[in-house]
Amino acid sequence: MDKKRENWGSRFGFIMATAGFAIGLGAVWRFPYMVGVNGGGAFLLVYILISAIIGIPLFIAEMGLGRKTQLNPISGMRKLEKKGSIWVAIGWLGVAAATIIMSYYTMLIGWMLAYFIKMLTGQFSGTTAEEIMTIYTSFTSNPVEVMIYTVIMIIILGIIVNKGLKNGIESCCKYLMPALFVLLIGLAIKSLTLPGAMEGVKWYLTPDFSKIDGGVILAALSQAFFAIGIGFAGSFVYGSYLDKNNSNLPSDATIIIIVNTLIAIVAGLVIFPAIFSFGLSPTEGPGLTFITMPNLFSKMAGGRFFGAAFFFLVIIAGITSGIGFLEAITCTASEVFKVDRKKAVWIILGVIFILSIPCILSQGPWSGIKVLGKNFFDLADYVSGSILMPLGALLMALYIALKWKFKGYMDDCNAGAGKFRVQSWWKPIVVVLIPITVIIIMITGLI
Protein backbone atom coordinates (compact mmCIF):
# COMPACT_ATOMS: atom_id res chain seq x y z
CA MET A 1 0.00 0.00 0.00
CA ASP A 2 1.25 3.48 -0.80
CA LYS A 3 2.60 5.30 2.28
CA LYS A 4 1.64 8.70 0.96
CA ARG A 5 -1.33 9.54 -1.22
CA GLU A 6 -0.53 11.58 -4.29
CA ASN A 7 -2.19 14.89 -5.09
CA TRP A 8 -3.03 16.38 -8.47
CA GLY A 9 -0.30 18.56 -9.93
CA SER A 10 -2.62 21.34 -11.13
CA ARG A 11 -6.27 22.30 -11.28
CA PHE A 12 -6.30 22.08 -15.08
CA GLY A 13 -4.70 18.65 -14.93
CA PHE A 14 -7.32 17.46 -12.44
CA ILE A 15 -10.19 18.80 -14.55
CA MET A 16 -8.84 17.26 -17.77
CA ALA A 17 -8.06 13.92 -16.13
CA THR A 18 -11.43 13.72 -14.38
CA ALA A 19 -13.20 14.86 -17.55
CA GLY A 20 -11.26 12.17 -19.41
CA PHE A 21 -12.42 9.60 -16.85
CA ALA A 22 -16.01 10.83 -17.20
CA ILE A 23 -15.98 11.25 -20.99
CA GLY A 24 -14.19 8.19 -22.30
CA LEU A 25 -16.28 5.83 -24.38
CA GLY A 26 -19.35 6.93 -22.44
CA ALA A 27 -19.66 10.11 -24.50
CA VAL A 28 -18.35 8.94 -27.86
CA TRP A 29 -19.57 5.33 -27.99
CA ARG A 30 -22.32 4.77 -25.41
CA PHE A 31 -24.15 8.09 -25.56
CA PRO A 32 -24.92 8.06 -29.32
CA TYR A 33 -26.24 4.52 -29.31
CA MET A 34 -28.28 5.17 -26.16
CA VAL A 35 -29.81 8.18 -27.91
CA GLY A 36 -30.44 6.02 -30.97
CA VAL A 37 -32.36 3.28 -29.17
CA ASN A 38 -34.22 5.59 -26.77
CA GLY A 39 -36.06 8.07 -28.96
CA GLY A 40 -33.52 10.64 -30.08
CA GLY A 41 -34.35 14.16 -28.85
CA ALA A 42 -36.61 12.83 -26.08
CA PHE A 43 -33.70 10.95 -24.51
CA LEU A 44 -31.34 13.92 -25.00
CA LEU A 45 -33.68 16.27 -23.13
CA VAL A 46 -34.15 13.88 -20.19
CA TYR A 47 -30.40 13.22 -20.09
CA ILE A 48 -29.53 16.94 -19.87
CA LEU A 49 -32.11 17.55 -17.14
CA ILE A 50 -30.90 14.59 -15.07
CA SER A 51 -27.24 15.61 -15.51
CA ALA A 52 -27.99 19.11 -14.22
CA ILE A 53 -30.49 18.41 -11.44
CA ILE A 54 -29.21 15.08 -10.13
CA GLY A 55 -25.74 14.72 -11.64
CA ILE A 56 -24.10 17.90 -10.37
CA PRO A 57 -25.10 17.58 -6.67
CA LEU A 58 -24.23 13.87 -6.53
CA PHE A 59 -20.94 14.30 -8.42
CA ILE A 60 -19.94 17.03 -5.97
CA ALA A 61 -20.99 14.75 -3.09
CA GLU A 62 -19.00 11.73 -4.27
CA MET A 63 -15.83 13.71 -4.91
CA GLY A 64 -16.46 15.59 -1.66
CA LEU A 65 -16.54 12.36 0.32
CA GLY A 66 -13.27 11.33 -1.31
CA ARG A 67 -11.64 14.67 -0.51
CA LYS A 68 -12.99 14.61 3.05
CA THR A 69 -11.66 11.12 3.84
CA GLN A 70 -8.53 11.06 1.62
CA LEU A 71 -9.18 7.34 1.21
CA ASN A 72 -10.76 4.81 -1.15
CA PRO A 73 -14.57 4.55 -0.97
CA ILE A 74 -14.74 1.49 1.29
CA SER A 75 -12.09 2.65 3.79
CA GLY A 76 -13.41 6.19 3.52
CA MET A 77 -16.97 5.24 4.44
CA ARG A 78 -15.65 3.05 7.23
CA LYS A 79 -13.73 6.06 8.53
CA LEU A 80 -16.88 8.19 8.50
CA GLU A 81 -19.14 5.48 9.91
CA LYS A 82 -17.89 2.06 11.00
CA LYS A 83 -17.04 -1.30 9.49
CA GLY A 84 -20.23 -3.17 8.65
CA SER A 85 -22.35 -0.03 8.40
CA ILE A 86 -24.92 -0.01 5.60
CA TRP A 87 -23.33 3.19 4.32
CA VAL A 88 -20.10 1.32 3.53
CA ALA A 89 -22.15 -0.36 0.79
CA ILE A 90 -21.70 2.91 -1.15
CA GLY A 91 -18.07 1.88 -1.59
CA TRP A 92 -18.74 -1.80 -2.24
CA LEU A 93 -21.42 -1.08 -4.86
CA GLY A 94 -19.13 1.39 -6.59
CA VAL A 95 -16.21 -1.02 -6.78
CA ALA A 96 -18.50 -3.85 -7.95
CA ALA A 97 -19.94 -1.61 -10.69
CA ALA A 98 -16.44 -0.55 -11.79
CA THR A 99 -15.31 -4.19 -11.96
CA ILE A 100 -18.29 -5.29 -14.05
CA ILE A 101 -17.92 -2.30 -16.35
CA MET A 102 -14.25 -3.14 -16.90
CA SER A 103 -15.26 -6.66 -17.95
CA TYR A 104 -16.59 -5.23 -21.21
CA TYR A 105 -14.84 -1.86 -21.27
CA THR A 106 -11.44 -3.41 -21.99
CA MET A 107 -13.04 -5.29 -24.87
CA LEU A 108 -14.47 -2.04 -26.28
CA ILE A 109 -11.14 -0.22 -26.08
CA GLY A 110 -9.69 -3.24 -27.88
CA TRP A 111 -12.31 -2.73 -30.60
CA MET A 112 -11.17 0.89 -30.89
CA LEU A 113 -7.56 -0.22 -31.26
CA ALA A 114 -8.53 -2.66 -33.99
CA TYR A 115 -10.46 0.04 -35.85
CA PHE A 116 -7.54 2.45 -35.53
CA ILE A 117 -5.33 -0.14 -37.26
CA LYS A 118 -7.98 -0.88 -39.87
CA MET A 119 -8.31 2.85 -40.63
CA LEU A 120 -4.56 3.35 -40.73
CA THR A 121 -4.06 0.47 -43.15
CA GLY A 122 -6.90 1.61 -45.44
CA GLN A 123 -9.22 -1.35 -44.90
CA PHE A 124 -12.27 0.93 -45.11
CA SER A 125 -11.17 2.84 -48.20
CA GLY A 126 -13.78 2.59 -50.96
CA THR A 127 -16.07 0.31 -48.95
CA THR A 128 -19.86 0.37 -49.09
CA ALA A 129 -22.15 0.53 -46.05
CA GLU A 130 -22.88 -3.19 -46.43
CA GLU A 131 -19.16 -4.05 -46.56
CA ILE A 132 -18.50 -1.98 -43.44
CA MET A 133 -21.27 -3.88 -41.65
CA THR A 134 -19.66 -7.15 -42.74
CA ILE A 135 -16.25 -6.02 -41.43
CA TYR A 136 -17.81 -5.13 -38.08
CA THR A 137 -19.71 -8.41 -37.73
CA SER A 138 -16.74 -10.50 -38.86
CA PHE A 139 -14.38 -8.81 -36.41
CA THR A 140 -16.58 -8.73 -33.30
CA SER A 141 -17.62 -12.37 -33.77
CA ASN A 142 -13.98 -13.53 -33.89
CA PRO A 143 -13.13 -14.15 -30.20
CA VAL A 144 -9.43 -14.87 -30.75
CA GLU A 145 -8.79 -11.60 -32.58
CA VAL A 146 -10.84 -9.60 -30.07
CA MET A 147 -9.04 -11.25 -27.14
CA ILE A 148 -5.66 -10.27 -28.58
CA TYR A 149 -6.66 -6.60 -28.79
CA THR A 150 -8.26 -6.80 -25.34
CA VAL A 151 -5.07 -8.18 -23.79
CA ILE A 152 -3.03 -5.41 -25.44
CA MET A 153 -5.25 -2.77 -23.88
CA ILE A 154 -5.17 -4.51 -20.49
CA ILE A 155 -1.37 -4.44 -20.54
CA ILE A 156 -1.33 -0.76 -21.52
CA LEU A 157 -3.73 0.09 -18.69
CA GLY A 158 -1.61 -1.84 -16.22
CA ILE A 159 1.57 -0.05 -17.27
CA ILE A 160 -0.02 3.41 -17.04
CA VAL A 161 -1.68 2.87 -13.65
CA ASN A 162 1.65 1.69 -12.23
CA LYS A 163 3.27 4.96 -13.37
CA GLY A 164 1.27 6.95 -10.88
CA LEU A 165 -1.00 9.95 -10.97
CA LYS A 166 0.94 12.98 -12.23
CA ASN A 167 3.37 11.39 -14.69
CA GLY A 168 0.78 9.21 -16.38
CA ILE A 169 -2.84 10.18 -16.66
CA GLU A 170 -2.61 13.87 -15.73
CA SER A 171 0.16 14.84 -18.13
CA CYS A 172 -1.49 12.86 -20.93
CA CYS A 173 -4.98 14.34 -20.52
CA LYS A 174 -3.78 17.95 -20.49
CA TYR A 175 -3.18 17.72 -24.21
CA LEU A 176 -5.21 14.82 -25.55
CA MET A 177 -8.65 15.75 -24.20
CA PRO A 178 -8.66 19.24 -25.79
CA ALA A 179 -7.43 17.64 -29.01
CA LEU A 180 -10.35 15.19 -28.94
CA PHE A 181 -12.82 18.05 -28.53
CA VAL A 182 -11.32 20.04 -31.42
CA LEU A 183 -11.34 17.02 -33.71
CA LEU A 184 -14.95 16.18 -32.82
CA ILE A 185 -16.03 19.74 -33.68
CA GLY A 186 -14.25 19.48 -37.03
CA LEU A 187 -15.93 16.16 -37.77
CA ALA A 188 -19.33 17.54 -36.72
CA ILE A 189 -18.94 20.43 -39.18
CA LYS A 190 -18.08 17.96 -41.92
CA SER A 191 -20.99 15.69 -41.01
CA LEU A 192 -23.46 18.60 -41.01
CA THR A 193 -22.55 19.43 -44.62
CA LEU A 194 -23.57 15.98 -45.90
CA PRO A 195 -26.76 15.68 -48.03
CA GLY A 196 -29.78 15.03 -45.82
CA ALA A 197 -27.85 15.80 -42.64
CA MET A 198 -30.48 18.21 -41.32
CA GLU A 199 -32.99 15.36 -41.04
CA GLY A 200 -30.61 13.72 -38.59
CA VAL A 201 -30.17 16.98 -36.68
CA LYS A 202 -33.94 17.41 -36.43
CA TRP A 203 -34.40 13.83 -35.17
CA TYR A 204 -31.54 14.27 -32.68
CA LEU A 205 -32.48 17.65 -31.22
CA THR A 206 -36.31 17.63 -31.41
CA PRO A 207 -37.90 15.78 -28.47
CA ASP A 208 -40.89 13.54 -29.11
CA PHE A 209 -42.51 13.60 -25.66
CA SER A 210 -44.64 10.54 -26.46
CA LYS A 211 -41.46 8.45 -26.34
CA ILE A 212 -40.61 9.40 -22.76
CA ASP A 213 -41.45 6.53 -20.42
CA GLY A 214 -39.92 4.81 -17.41
CA GLY A 215 -37.47 2.85 -19.54
CA VAL A 216 -36.19 5.97 -21.32
CA ILE A 217 -35.81 7.86 -18.02
CA LEU A 218 -33.95 4.93 -16.43
CA ALA A 219 -31.70 4.72 -19.50
CA ALA A 220 -31.01 8.47 -19.26
CA LEU A 221 -30.24 8.13 -15.53
CA SER A 222 -27.92 5.22 -16.25
CA GLN A 223 -26.17 7.14 -19.04
CA ALA A 224 -25.81 10.26 -16.88
CA PHE A 225 -24.22 8.27 -14.06
CA PHE A 226 -22.04 6.35 -16.54
CA ALA A 227 -20.94 9.48 -18.40
CA ILE A 228 -20.41 11.71 -15.38
CA GLY A 229 -18.76 9.03 -13.27
CA ILE A 230 -21.28 8.66 -10.44
CA GLY A 231 -21.67 5.46 -8.48
CA PHE A 232 -18.61 3.45 -9.50
CA ALA A 233 -15.96 4.68 -7.07
CA GLY A 234 -13.77 6.54 -9.57
CA SER A 235 -15.02 10.00 -8.60
CA PHE A 236 -14.56 9.13 -4.92
CA VAL A 237 -10.95 8.07 -5.53
CA TYR A 238 -10.15 11.02 -7.81
CA GLY A 239 -11.62 13.32 -5.16
CA SER A 240 -9.39 11.69 -2.54
CA TYR A 241 -6.35 12.98 -4.46
CA LEU A 242 -7.50 16.60 -4.08
CA ASP A 243 -5.80 18.87 -1.59
CA LYS A 244 -8.33 19.59 1.16
CA ASN A 245 -7.26 23.20 1.46
CA ASN A 246 -6.56 24.06 -2.18
CA SER A 247 -9.37 22.82 -4.42
CA ASN A 248 -12.59 24.36 -5.72
CA LEU A 249 -14.90 21.37 -5.73
CA PRO A 250 -18.31 22.82 -6.78
CA SER A 251 -16.87 24.81 -9.67
CA ASP A 252 -14.55 22.06 -10.92
CA ALA A 253 -17.27 19.39 -10.73
CA THR A 254 -19.68 21.58 -12.70
CA ILE A 255 -17.06 22.37 -15.34
CA ILE A 256 -16.34 18.65 -15.73
CA ILE A 257 -20.04 17.85 -16.23
CA ILE A 258 -20.48 20.70 -18.73
CA VAL A 259 -17.44 19.54 -20.73
CA ASN A 260 -18.70 15.95 -20.63
CA THR A 261 -22.18 16.96 -21.80
CA LEU A 262 -20.85 19.18 -24.60
CA ILE A 263 -18.60 16.42 -25.94
CA ALA A 264 -21.50 13.93 -25.84
CA ILE A 265 -23.74 16.37 -27.74
CA VAL A 266 -21.03 17.07 -30.32
CA ALA A 267 -20.46 13.32 -30.74
CA GLY A 268 -24.15 13.03 -31.57
CA LEU A 269 -23.81 15.81 -34.13
CA VAL A 270 -21.02 13.82 -35.77
CA ILE A 271 -22.96 10.57 -35.90
CA PHE A 272 -26.67 11.22 -36.42
CA PRO A 273 -26.43 13.59 -39.43
CA ALA A 274 -24.18 10.97 -41.04
CA ILE A 275 -26.65 8.18 -40.22
CA PHE A 276 -29.52 9.93 -41.99
CA SER A 277 -27.26 10.96 -44.87
CA PHE A 278 -26.24 7.33 -45.45
CA GLY A 279 -29.77 6.03 -44.95
CA LEU A 280 -28.81 3.94 -41.92
CA SER A 281 -30.89 3.24 -38.82
CA PRO A 282 -30.17 5.24 -35.64
CA THR A 283 -31.23 2.20 -33.59
CA GLU A 284 -28.10 0.26 -34.54
CA GLY A 285 -27.17 -0.27 -30.88
CA PRO A 286 -23.63 -0.75 -29.51
CA GLY A 287 -22.14 -1.04 -33.02
CA LEU A 288 -23.31 2.42 -34.04
CA THR A 289 -19.91 4.15 -33.80
CA PHE A 290 -18.15 1.26 -35.51
CA ILE A 291 -20.53 1.26 -38.47
CA THR A 292 -21.37 4.92 -38.99
CA MET A 293 -17.96 6.50 -38.45
CA PRO A 294 -16.19 4.35 -41.09
CA ASN A 295 -19.03 5.28 -43.46
CA LEU A 296 -18.38 8.95 -42.79
CA PHE A 297 -14.62 8.70 -43.19
CA SER A 298 -14.88 6.65 -46.38
CA LYS A 299 -16.70 9.59 -47.99
CA MET A 300 -14.30 12.28 -46.77
CA ALA A 301 -11.25 13.70 -48.47
CA GLY A 302 -8.38 12.50 -46.29
CA GLY A 303 -10.84 10.23 -44.51
CA ARG A 304 -8.21 7.58 -43.87
CA PHE A 305 -6.11 10.08 -41.91
CA PHE A 306 -9.03 11.63 -40.04
CA GLY A 307 -10.50 8.22 -39.29
CA ALA A 308 -7.24 6.95 -37.82
CA ALA A 309 -6.88 10.15 -35.79
CA PHE A 310 -10.46 9.87 -34.52
CA PHE A 311 -10.12 6.27 -33.36
CA PHE A 312 -6.70 7.00 -31.85
CA LEU A 313 -8.11 9.84 -29.77
CA VAL A 314 -11.13 7.75 -28.79
CA ILE A 315 -8.66 5.09 -27.63
CA ILE A 316 -7.01 7.72 -25.46
CA ALA A 317 -10.41 8.79 -24.11
CA GLY A 318 -11.22 5.14 -23.42
CA ILE A 319 -7.88 4.64 -21.70
CA THR A 320 -8.42 7.65 -19.43
CA SER A 321 -11.77 6.22 -18.36
CA GLY A 322 -10.31 2.75 -18.02
CA ILE A 323 -7.59 4.14 -15.77
CA GLY A 324 -10.25 5.76 -13.59
CA PHE A 325 -12.11 2.47 -13.21
CA LEU A 326 -8.90 0.52 -12.63
CA GLU A 327 -7.52 3.09 -10.19
CA ALA A 328 -10.72 2.90 -8.15
CA ILE A 329 -10.48 -0.89 -7.88
CA THR A 330 -6.70 -0.92 -7.36
CA CYS A 331 -6.70 1.81 -4.73
CA THR A 332 -9.46 0.02 -2.84
CA ALA A 333 -7.85 -3.42 -3.04
CA SER A 334 -4.39 -2.20 -2.01
CA GLU A 335 -5.70 -0.18 0.96
CA VAL A 336 -8.48 -2.48 2.19
CA PHE A 337 -6.67 -5.80 1.77
CA LYS A 338 -3.16 -4.42 2.40
CA VAL A 339 -1.90 -5.70 -0.95
CA ASP A 340 1.16 -4.25 -2.69
CA ARG A 341 -0.15 -1.78 -5.28
CA LYS A 342 1.77 -3.21 -8.25
CA LYS A 343 0.66 -6.74 -7.44
CA ALA A 344 -2.91 -5.55 -6.98
CA VAL A 345 -2.94 -3.95 -10.44
CA TRP A 346 -2.01 -7.16 -12.25
CA ILE A 347 -4.17 -9.43 -10.08
CA ILE A 348 -7.18 -7.20 -10.73
CA LEU A 349 -6.46 -7.03 -14.46
CA GLY A 350 -6.21 -10.83 -14.52
CA VAL A 351 -9.65 -11.09 -12.90
CA ILE A 352 -11.03 -8.48 -15.30
CA PHE A 353 -9.72 -10.43 -18.29
CA ILE A 354 -11.42 -13.61 -17.05
CA LEU A 355 -14.67 -11.68 -16.59
CA SER A 356 -14.30 -10.21 -20.10
CA ILE A 357 -14.29 -13.63 -21.78
CA PRO A 358 -18.10 -14.14 -21.63
CA CYS A 359 -18.60 -10.61 -23.01
CA ILE A 360 -16.21 -11.34 -25.88
CA LEU A 361 -17.80 -14.71 -26.65
CA SER A 362 -21.30 -13.21 -26.49
CA GLN A 363 -20.57 -11.41 -29.77
CA GLY A 364 -19.70 -14.69 -31.49
CA PRO A 365 -19.96 -18.33 -30.35
CA TRP A 366 -22.11 -17.51 -27.30
CA SER A 367 -24.41 -15.02 -29.03
CA GLY A 368 -27.37 -17.36 -28.55
CA ILE A 369 -26.92 -17.64 -24.77
CA LYS A 370 -29.28 -15.26 -22.99
CA VAL A 371 -29.73 -14.37 -19.32
CA LEU A 372 -32.86 -12.34 -18.60
CA GLY A 373 -33.18 -11.99 -22.36
CA LYS A 374 -29.73 -10.41 -22.70
CA ASN A 375 -26.35 -11.68 -23.88
CA PHE A 376 -23.44 -11.38 -21.46
CA PHE A 377 -22.27 -8.05 -22.88
CA ASP A 378 -25.70 -6.42 -22.57
CA LEU A 379 -26.24 -8.06 -19.18
CA ALA A 380 -22.99 -6.62 -17.79
CA ASP A 381 -23.92 -3.17 -19.10
CA TYR A 382 -27.43 -3.44 -17.63
CA VAL A 383 -26.42 -4.73 -14.19
CA SER A 384 -23.65 -2.16 -13.75
CA GLY A 385 -25.39 0.81 -15.37
CA SER A 386 -29.05 0.32 -14.49
CA ILE A 387 -28.84 -1.42 -11.10
CA LEU A 388 -25.54 -1.03 -9.23
CA MET A 389 -24.77 2.58 -10.16
CA PRO A 390 -28.28 3.95 -9.45
CA LEU A 391 -28.44 1.93 -6.22
CA GLY A 392 -25.08 3.29 -5.09
CA ALA A 393 -26.18 6.82 -6.02
CA LEU A 394 -29.42 6.33 -4.09
CA LEU A 395 -27.51 5.25 -0.98
CA MET A 396 -25.27 8.30 -1.38
CA ALA A 397 -28.30 10.59 -1.64
CA LEU A 398 -29.80 9.00 1.47
CA TYR A 399 -26.46 9.33 3.25
CA ILE A 400 -26.45 13.07 2.54
CA ALA A 401 -30.02 13.43 3.82
CA LEU A 402 -29.81 11.17 6.88
CA LYS A 403 -26.19 11.05 8.07
CA TRP A 404 -24.00 13.74 6.49
CA LYS A 405 -26.90 16.17 6.73
CA PHE A 406 -27.25 18.96 4.22
CA LYS A 407 -25.30 21.51 6.26
CA GLY A 408 -22.37 19.13 6.59
CA TYR A 409 -22.51 18.38 2.86
CA MET A 410 -22.62 22.09 2.04
CA ASP A 411 -19.84 23.09 4.44
CA ASP A 412 -17.49 20.26 3.45
CA CYS A 413 -17.96 20.67 -0.29
CA ASN A 414 -17.72 24.47 -0.15
CA ALA A 415 -14.31 24.36 1.56
CA GLY A 416 -11.97 26.17 -0.82
CA ALA A 417 -14.82 27.13 -3.16
CA GLY A 418 -15.03 30.43 -5.04
CA LYS A 419 -18.15 32.27 -6.16
CA PHE A 420 -19.94 29.12 -7.36
CA ARG A 421 -20.87 27.18 -4.25
CA VAL A 422 -23.38 24.67 -2.94
CA GLN A 423 -26.27 26.92 -1.94
CA SER A 424 -28.77 26.56 0.89
CA TRP A 425 -31.64 26.51 -1.63
CA TRP A 426 -30.24 23.22 -2.97
CA LYS A 427 -31.47 21.51 0.22
CA PRO A 428 -34.92 20.36 -0.99
CA ILE A 429 -33.35 19.17 -4.26
CA VAL A 430 -30.59 17.19 -2.57
CA VAL A 431 -32.46 15.94 0.51
CA VAL A 432 -35.91 15.27 -0.99
CA LEU A 433 -36.07 15.48 -4.79
CA ILE A 434 -32.98 13.43 -5.68
CA PRO A 435 -33.68 10.40 -3.42
CA ILE A 436 -37.37 10.25 -4.40
CA THR A 437 -36.58 10.72 -8.10
CA VAL A 438 -33.91 8.00 -8.15
CA ILE A 439 -36.25 5.57 -6.33
CA ILE A 440 -39.15 6.24 -8.72
CA ILE A 441 -36.94 6.02 -11.80
CA MET A 442 -35.38 2.74 -10.66
CA ILE A 443 -38.69 1.09 -9.80
CA THR A 444 -40.49 2.32 -12.91
CA GLY A 445 -37.62 1.44 -15.23
CA LEU A 446 -37.08 -2.02 -13.76
CA ILE A 447 -40.80 -2.84 -13.90
N, C-alpha and C positions, 0 to 999 in steps of 0.2 A: 504494500500500500504506500502511496506517495506520502512523504512526511510533511510536505508543504503544498497546499493547493495553489495552483497557478491563478493569476489574474489576467484579464484581457489587457493587451498592450495599449489600445486606444479605443475611444468611443466609436470612431468610424469602423475600426476593425471588428468590434463587437457587433455593431449594427449589420455590417455586411455578412459576417459569419452566421449570425442568428437568422438574418434574412435568407441566406443560402440554405440553412437547415430547414427553415419554414418553406421556402420556395421549392427547391429540388424538382423532383418529378411530379410533385403534387400540383404545381401550377401548370407545367408544360405538358404533362402526360395525363394525369388523372382528372384535372379540372375540365379540359375540353370534352373528354368522353363522358364525364358525369353530366355536363350540360347537354350533350347530345342525346343521352338516354332518359333525361328527366325534363324535357319540355322546353329547352332553349331559354328564351328570355324570362320565363316564369322561374326557372331554377336560379338564374343569374340574380334576379331581384331578391329572392329569399336568401341566397348566399350572402349578398352584400349586407342585408339587414342583420342577419345572424352574426356576421363578422364584426359589425360595428357595435351592436347592442350586447351580445353575449361574448364575442371573441375578445374584445379589448379588455374588459374587466377581468376575465378569467386568465388571459395571457399575462396581464400585470400581476395577478395573484400568484400564478404558478412560479414565475420568475422571482416574485417577491419572497415567496417561501424559500426558494433556493438561496437568494441573497441573505435572507435573515438567518438561515441555519448554517450556510457555508458547507453543506454536506449533500450527499446524494439523497434522492427522495425518500428512501426507506429509513436510512439513518437520521435524516432530517426530521421526518415526522415522528420518529421515536424520541428524538431530542425534545421536540415540542410537546409531545404527549407521553406515551410510554410504550414499551414493547408489548405487542398484543392488542393495542388499541385499535378500534375499527378505523380510525383515521389513518393509520399506517397503511391501510389498503390503498390509499391514494398512490403511494409509492409502488406497491406491488402490482396494481392494475396498470400503471404506467409502464413499468418494466416489461410486464407480460405483453402489453400491446406493442411495444417497441420490438420485442423479440419476434412476435408473429409477423409484424410488418416486414422485418428484415428477411423473413423466410421467402418472401417473393420480391422484395425490393432489390436484393442482390441480383436476382434473375433479370429484372427489368433493366438495371444498369448494364448488365451483360448484353441485353438486346441492343441497347444504345451503342455499346462498343462495336457490336457486330455491324450495325447500320452505319456507323462512322467509317468502318473499313470498306463496306460495300459502296458507300458514296465515294470514298477516296479512290477506289479502284474502278469506278465508272460502271458498276453493275446495274445501275438504274438509268443509264444514258439511253435515250431512245425507246424506253419501255412504255407499254400501254398500261392503263389502269388495271386491266385484267392480269397482265404479267406481274405487276407490282403486288397484287393480291396473292398470286401464286408464290412469289418469292417469300412473302410474309408467312404464308401457311406452311410452306416447305421448311423454312428455317425454324419457326417456333415449335413445329411438331417433331423436330430432330433432337432428342434429349441429349445425345452425346455432344453435339456442337454447342447447344445451349449451356450444358454443364461446363464446358471448357471456358467459355466467356464468363460464366458465373464465377468460376474459381479464380480467374484472372482478376476480376473486380474485388473478390474477397481478399486476395493477397494485397492488392493496392490499398484497400481500406485498412487492413491490418498494419501495413507499413506506415501510413499517414498517422493513424491514431497513436502509434508508438513514438512518433516524433514530438508529440506534445501540442500544446494549445497555440502558442504564438508563432512558432516556426513552421507549422503546418497549415492548419485550416485558416487562421486569421490572415496570414500574409498572402495566401492564395486568393481568398475571397475579396480582398481589397480591390483587386484588378479584374477578376473574372466575372463577378456578379454585375458590375456596371457594363462590361462588354456584352454579356448575355442580353441585358435590357436594350442596349443600342441595336444589337443585331435583330432582336425580335421586332423592334419598331420598324427597322428597314424592311424586314420580311412582311410585316403587316401592310406597309405602304405598297409593296409589290403585289401582295395578294388582293388588296382592294382595287387594283387597276385591272384585274382579270374580268373578262366578259361574264356578266351575270352575278358578279360579286355582291352587289347591293341586295340581292335576294337573301343571301346568307347573312348579311349584316342585319337586315330587317328581322329575320327569324331569330337571330342571336340576341338582339337588343330589345325586341318588342315582347313584353310578357303576355302570355295567354293565361289569364287568371283561372280559367276552367281546368287547367292542368295541375294546379296546386292542390295537393292532397297530403295526407300524412306521410306517405312514402317519399314524396319529393322533399318535404320539409326535413325528414330524417336524413335523406341523402345530402341535403344542403348543410345540415348540422355536422354530419360526418365529414364532408369535404372541408368545412370551415375549420374543424378541429385538426384534420389531417394537414391542411395547407398552412395553418397558423402555427401548429406545433403544440396543441393543447392535449393533455391527457396521455402522453406517452413518454414522460420523464425527461425528455431532452431539454425543454424549457427550464425545468427545475434545475437541472445540472448546469446549463449555460448560465442561469441566474446565480448559481453558487460560485461562479468564477468572477462575479462582479465585486468591486471594492464597495464595502458597505457605506463608506463616507464620500465616495467620489463617483457616483453614477446617478443618472437621471432616468429612473425606471419608467414612469408614466409616458414621458415624451418618447423615449427610445422604443418602447413596446408599440406605441401607436404608429411611429414611423415605420417600423418593421411590418406591421399589418397593412399599412397603406401601400408600401412597396410590393408586398406579396400580392395584394389584390390587384394592383395595376398590372403586374406582370402576368397574372392569370387572365385578366381581361384582354391584354394585348395578345397573349397566346391564342385566345379565342378568335381575335380579329385576323390572326394569321391563318387559322385552320378553317373556320366556317365559311368565309367567302370563297376559299379554294374548293371546299366540298361542293358548294352549290354550282360553282363554275365548272367543275368536272362531272357534275351530275351524280355525285355519290350520296350515300345516305349518312346523315349526321348521327344515326343511332348505331354506328359501327362497333361501339364498345371499346374495350381496352386496346384494340389494334388501331384505333383512329389515327394517332400520331404516326404510326409506322406505315400507314397506307396513304394518307393524305399528303404528308410532307414530301415523300419521294415523288408523288404526282406533281406537286408544286415545283420542286426543284428541276424535274425533268423538262419542264416547260420554260424555265428561266435561262436567260443568257448567263453563262458562268454558274449554272445551277449545281454542277458537280462540286465546285469550290464552296459555294454558299451552303450546300447541303452538308458537306463534310464539316464545315465550321459550325453549323447549327448543331449537329449531333455531338460534336466535340464539346461544345459549351453546355449542352444538356447533360452530357456525361459528368462534367464538372459540377453542375447543379445537383445532379443525382448523388455524386460523391459527397458533396457538402452536407446533404441531408443524411446520407448513409453514415457519415462520421458522427452526426448528432445522435442518431439512433444508437450506434455502436458505443459512443462515449457514455451515453446514459446507462447502458447495460454494463459496460466495463467498469465505470466509476462505482456503480452500485455493488457489483460482484467483488471488486478489489477491497472496498471499504467494509462491506457487510460480512463477507466470508474471510477477510484477512488474507486474500490471495495476491501474490505478486502481480502487479499491473500487466507486465508483458506476457506472463503466462495466461492471465485472465483473458487478454485480447484474443489469443489464438485458440484457447479452449472454447470461448464464446463463438468465434467464427466457425469452429468445427461443428458446434451444435447447430448454428444457423445453416450451414451447408447441408447437414442431414435433414433439417426441417424444410429446406428448399427443394429437395428431391421430389416430393409429391406435387409441388406446384409446377415444377418443370415437366414432370411426366403427365400432368393433367392437360397439357397442351398437345400431347401426342398419344402415346400408348394407353394412358389412363383417362383419356377424354370422356369415356363413357361412364366412368365411376362418379356417382353423385352422392353427396351428403346434404340432406335438407334441400335437394334440388339444385345443388351447386357443385361445380368441380372444386378441387382443392385450392386452386388459385383464387377463385371467387369467394370460397368459404373463408380463407385466411383474410381477405380484404374485408369481408362482411363482419367477421367476429371482432377483428381489431378496430375497424373504423366505425361500425354501427352499434357495437355492444360495449367493448372494453373502454374505448376512449370516452364516449358519452357518460358511461357509468363512473369513470374516474373523475370526469369534469363535474358530474352531479355531486359526488362526495366532496369535491373541493368547494363547490358552491355552498353546500351544507356546512362545511367546516368554517367558512367565512361567517355564515349567519349564526351558527350555534357556539363555536369555540373561539375563533380568532376575534369575532365580533367586528362590526363594521368600523368602529373607531380604531381598533388595532390594525385592521387591514389598511385603512386610510393613512394612519400615522407611519406605519412601517414602509409602505410603498411610496409615500411622499418624501421620505428621507433623501435629501440630495436633489429633490425635484426643482425645476424652474417654474415658469409661469403656468405650464400645463400640468395640472395635478389631479389626483383623485378628489372629487368634490363631494361635499356632504349630501348634495341632491342625488348622487348616485345610489344612496342607501336603499331606497325601495326597488331599484333595478337589480342591485347585487343581492340583496337579502331576500327579496320576495319574487320578483319577476324571473330572474335567471333560474333558480331551482324549480319553480313551477313549470316554466317553459320547457326546460330540459326533460322533466318527468313526463309531461304531456306528449312531447315530441317522440320520446323513446317508446312510450306505450302505444301511441297511435301508429307509429311507423312499424313497430314489431308486429302489431296485430294485423 
